[in-house]
Amino acid sequence: MVSFGYISDKKWETSVFMIQDMEKLKNRVERLSFIFSWVRLFYPKAKGIPLLFILYLFVPQKIFRFNGSVPWPVHFTSRILFHKNIKVGNNSAPGMTANGYVQARNGIQIGSNLRMGPGVGLISANHKEDDYDIHLKAPPIIIGDNVWIGMNSVVLSGVTIGSNVVIGANSLVTKNIPSNVVAVGNPCRVIREKKCYKGIDYTRL
Ligand SMILES: CC(C)(COP(=O)(O)OP(=O)(O)OC[C@H]1O[C@@H](n2cnc3c(N)ncnc32)[C@H](O)[C@@H]1OP(=O)(O)O)[C@@H](O)C(=O)NCCC(=O)NCCS
């Protein structure tokens, strides 16, 4: 037990250092933005996204062309389909974290400051049950401002998620979720109200 505690403490310390290092690196890159700012020309819809993330994803995306035509930064393990049907607000880059899957056949509207954990899926269209080559029409997925979608969650077609919402990890969002709540589970249900968001107001950039 003692050694377990010791290892945990060490791991915790390491991760705290890593986060601090990341912040330092982010600040350093932002200070040198006059050298790197040209990369933003490749990302017309990345307002508010830190330059460090854009630089990290630039080579796989814009040189090796993994999701190369998407105008916001996307991780090379993620997949964005029908990106022209996606509207994104400031500091929102669906697919920027690993293993995302965003299918926007019926459209997806996203507000400002969306945080998507790894492995999240946004799936706007279903296959027809008796012919999988046909996709069914549905209303677009709509996601408000200041929404955090936890790791491995899936949002299904036609769903609206309000503003200032947390969706718990591994949730399956099949129905609309109102604003100012925390919702979790499969199917995703509201578990409590959420206080107002106090971070940066990215809608005003
Ligand atoms: C949603 C979340 C933020 C809630 O955290 P919290 O406020 O501390 O919630 P609690 O741990 O107090 O849980 C409250 C209840 O909801 C349940 N619950 C919490 N998260 C859940 C989830 N993702 N799925 C199902 N049930 C969940 C808990 O079991 C608990 O149930 P109980 O009251 O019956 O015991 C957190 O659980 C979560 O899922 N975080 C996502 C982390 C993530 O994906 N990060 C990715 C990096 S971006």
The ligand as a MOL file (V3000), in Angstrom:
LIG
                    3D

  0  0  0     0  0            999 V3000
M  V30 BEGIN CTAB
M  V30 COUNTS 48 50 0 0 0
M  V30 BEGIN ATOM
M  V30 1 C -19.4430 14.8430 -15.3770 0
M  V30 2 C -18.3460 15.0350 -14.3690 0
M  V30 3 C -17.5750 16.3370 -14.6540 0
M  V30 4 C -19.0650 15.1310 -13.0230 0
M  V30 5 O -18.1270 15.2470 -11.9960 0
M  V30 6 P -18.6580 15.4500 -10.4940 0
M  V30 7 O -19.4680 16.6920 -10.4080 0
M  V30 8 O -17.4670 15.3570 -9.6070 0
M  V30 9 O -19.6710 14.2660 -10.3120 0
M  V30 10 P -19.7150 13.1850 -9.1650 0
M  V30 11 O -18.4620 12.3830 -9.2040 0
M  V30 12 O -20.0840 13.8840 -7.9030 0
M  V30 13 O -20.8950 12.2580 -9.6330 0
M  V30 14 C -22.2590 12.5380 -9.4290 0
M  V30 15 C -23.0580 11.3130 -9.8440 0
M  V30 16 O -22.9950 11.1800 -11.2660 0
M  V30 17 C -22.4020 9.9290 -11.6160 0
M  V30 18 N -21.4980 10.1920 -12.7490 0
M  V30 19 C -20.5100 11.1070 -12.8260 0
M  V30 20 N -19.9440 11.1030 -14.0270 0
M  V30 21 C -20.5840 10.1560 -14.7330 0
M  V30 22 C -20.4460 9.6910 -16.0640 0
M  V30 23 N -19.5300 10.2050 -16.8740 0
M  V30 24 N -21.2630 8.7210 -16.4770 0
M  V30 25 C -22.1980 8.1910 -15.6560 0
M  V30 26 N -22.3880 8.6060 -14.3820 0
M  V30 27 C -21.5800 9.5720 -13.9200 0
M  V30 28 C -21.6190 9.4800 -10.3890 0
M  V30 29 O -21.5060 8.0870 -10.3590 0
M  V30 30 C -22.5120 10.0120 -9.2910 0
M  V30 31 O -23.6110 9.1450 -9.1210 0
M  V30 32 P -24.2660 8.8880 -7.6600 0
M  V30 33 O -24.7910 10.2360 -7.2010 0
M  V30 34 O -25.3330 7.9010 -7.9340 0
M  V30 35 O -23.1450 8.3910 -6.8080 0
M  V30 36 C -17.3040 13.8780 -14.3890 0
M  V30 37 O -17.8420 12.7420 -13.7540 0
M  V30 38 C -16.8860 13.5020 -15.8080 0
M  V30 39 O -17.4750 12.6410 -16.4550 0
M  V30 40 N -15.8100 14.1790 -16.2830 0
M  V30 41 C -15.3450 14.0040 -17.6570 0
M  V30 42 C -13.8330 13.8640 -17.6720 0
M  V30 43 C -13.3410 13.7640 -19.0740 0
M  V30 44 O -13.8970 13.1160 -19.9240 0
M  V30 45 N -12.2330 14.4310 -19.3380 0
M  V30 46 C -11.6790 14.3680 -20.6820 0
M  V30 47 C -10.6390 15.3740 -20.8330 0
M  V30 48 S -11.3180 16.8100 -21.6110 0
M  V30 END ATOM
M  V30 BEGIN BOND
M  V30 1 1 1 2
M  V30 2 1 2 3
M  V30 3 1 2 4
M  V30 4 1 2 36
M  V30 5 1 4 5
M  V30 6 1 5 6
M  V30 7 2 6 7
M  V30 8 1 6 8
M  V30 9 1 6 9
M  V30 10 1 9 10
M  V30 11 2 10 11
M  V30 12 1 10 12
M  V30 13 1 10 13
M  V30 14 1 13 14
M  V30 15 1 14 15
M  V30 16 1 15 16
M  V30 17 1 15 30
M  V30 18 1 16 17
M  V30 19 1 17 18
M  V30 20 1 17 28
M  V30 21 1 18 19
M  V30 22 1 18 27
M  V30 23 2 19 20
M  V30 24 1 20 21
M  V30 25 1 21 22
M  V30 26 2 21 27
M  V30 27 1 22 23
M  V30 28 2 22 24
M  V30 29 1 24 25
M  V30 30 2 25 26
M  V30 31 1 26 27
M  V30 32 1 28 29
M  V30 33 1 28 30
M  V30 34 1 30 31
M  V30 35 1 31 32
M  V30 36 2 32 33
M  V30 37 1 32 34
M  V30 38 1 32 35
M  V30 39 1 36 37
M  V30 40 1 36 38
M  V30 41 2 38 39
M  V30 42 1 38 40
M  V30 43 1 40 41
M  V30 44 1 41 42
M  V30 45 1 42 43
M  V30 46 2 43 44
M  V30 47 1 43 45
M  V30 48 1 45 46
M  V30 49 1 46 47
M  V30 50 1 47 48
M  V30 END BOND
M  V30 END CTAB
M  END
